[in-house]
Amino acid sequence: MENNDNKKPYSFELASSLLALTLILALMYVTQGVLLPVIFSILIAISLYPLARLFEKVRLGKAFAAILAVIVSIAVISGLAWFIVYESIIISKDASAITQNVMVVLESGQKWLETTFGIERTEVVEKLHEQTNKTMENAGSMLSSTFGSIGNILASAILVPLLSFFLLYYRDFFREFFFKAFRSSPQHKVNEVLNKIYNVVQSYLVGLITVMGIVAVLNTLGLMALGIDYAWFFGSLASLLMLLPYIGIAIGSILPALFALAIKDSAWYAIGVIAWFQVVQFLEGNIITPNIVGSKVSINPLMAIIGILLSGMLFGLAGLIIALPLIATLKVIFDANPNMEAIGFLIGEPEKDHLKRNSTQQLLMKWGIVKMPKNNKNIKMDVDVHIENKSSGTSNSKISYTEINESEEIPYKDLSKDEDNEDHK
């Protein structure tokens, strides 16, 4: 009895967990300058773990295997950066021709506005001057923020590989830290949660890289079919923007569409680029990603969008990139915590029973809120009697019947109302 009296109510435990979560989020916002490189380092270390294990299996030391895995990742990222910069330089060589075509397109657009809406050329010029003045006023702050961002990028370029190396090298040391930190919990459960977090994040990262490769090929093939120059560059750049969930491919279609509008003699090419990229996005969201990533990263789209918005508010652009792996990690932690299990359930994918036509009735039945009453409807009987006569004087008879109910769906009764009626009796 003492245990029951000392046990705190569930609402108090839930409120405590939510308060702790709020304080953690506030701390993350304050320390984001240090926290973001750490999070990116953890994600990179998790993605490089299979490669490091492969190097260790060929009798390389743990330190050398970790260094080699980090060097491979640096080489791959540097190769992608060189490809983007090199292609950008090549495109910039044709800048004069592209600019001339853009001016022609703007001129035709001005004529269309003037004939369709009656907007005179002077009004458009005044608006452009107004926007230019506003831009020049904010130029100082824009330059300072740009150089500050470049400084942060350069610092992260040195810090993130270093942290990734130590995370790979000290991985067993960190695992034992979690065993000591959660000594009151069953150690096998702590180990299971750590393994689940690794599997979820690893599945997301490897699946994302695979999907990006497939999307890059599809984008490029579509641009080639439309006759757009630098198809590999635009197709690969749009696939890299998939780091921004749900909106990456749509944003990536803007640049090749503008390029097609500048170099082609018809606007239908730009429309074709946008249409093809939308088709690719549909295939990616409904066929490619579900079959590659599968159900290991089970986050419903509604909570994913909310999580992306919240992560973007906390960390800006970087928050959009790390949102989904963070949400997947939080789901694993919430599922393991009885006080937060309901939040983990809310983040996950709905079951098939939740999406059926009569799912509400089944749900109420599952939780004992309603019950199925006895069937008071009339039931029709379709009886068939068959008698066989034999020469011996005996006869065999067979009777078959079929029940025909008046309705397939039987209404449910509220248990609380039944209990009230019984109390009145």
Secondary structure, DSSP 8 states (H G I E B T S, - for coil): -HHHHHS--HHHHHHHHHHHHHHHHHHHHHTHHHHHHHHHHHHHHHHHHHHHHHHHHTT--HHHHHHHHHHHHHHHHHHHHHHHHHHHHHHHHTHHHHHHHHHHHHHHHHHHHHHHH---HHHHHHHHHHHHHHHHHTHHHHHHHHHHHHHHHHHHHHHHHHHHHHHHHTHHHHHHHHHHHTTTS-HHHHHHHHHHHHHHHHHHHHHHHHHHHHHHHHHHHHHHHTT-SSHHHHHHHHHHGGGSTTTHHHHHTHHHHHHHHHHSS-THHHHHHHHHHHHHHHHIIIIIHHHHHTTSS---HHHHHHHHHHHHHHHTHHHHHHHHHHHHHHHHHHHH-GGGHHHHHHHS---GGGGSTTHHHHHHHHTTSEE-----S-EEEEEEEEEEE-TTS-EEEEEEEEEEES-SS---EEHHHHHHHHHH-
